[in-house]
Amino acid sequence: MSSELPKYTLVACSVVGHEHYGLIVRTMDSAHNGFIDRADMAKSPMPDAVWPAIGEQVRAVVLGYTRSGRMRLSARHDDVELVESLHDPATAMQEWRRFKAAPVDDVVDKGEFYRSPNASALLKWALKQHPSSKDRRLADGLLQDAPESLRLELLTDDASNGPE
């Protein structure tokens, strides 16, 4: 097997099997094998009957690797969309993790976040997460204090995308 693909790489995969825990996939170049956990296939639970068929192609984001070297992937639309929208997804996600770990009332970090070129894409992604998730709660808090231009951009994007 060739070297590992970096975390947050967008890949095209072919479904090669179904297991109780999710899909078994292989990259289109057949260089990497992996799986998409059933929780990472769609935003809400997807019945086995509507899983992509064996041989069907799916786009997914590399989340990491198991100890045995198998790729872990996410095919959630929001995750794929986020990675597509960022120039450097690994740096952006590192930035997001740092803000998640910072104290909620850290004004300096908030200002730094708002100035980041990744702020809009990260907030857009986080606001689509489950309301009780830490990502969503952080986004809600950041949005309250966000500059008006950023809030308007997110509201405009949300309105133009329509209901999900």
Secondary structure, 3 states (H helix, E strand, C coil): CCCCCCCCCEEEEEEEEEECCEEEEEECCCCCEEEEEHHHCCCCCCCHHHCCCCCCEEEEEEEEECCCCCEEEECCHHHHHHHHHCCCHHHHHHHHHHHHHCCCCCHHHHHHHHHCCCHHHHHHHHCCCCCCCHHHHHHHHHHHHCCHHHHHHHHHHHHHHCCC
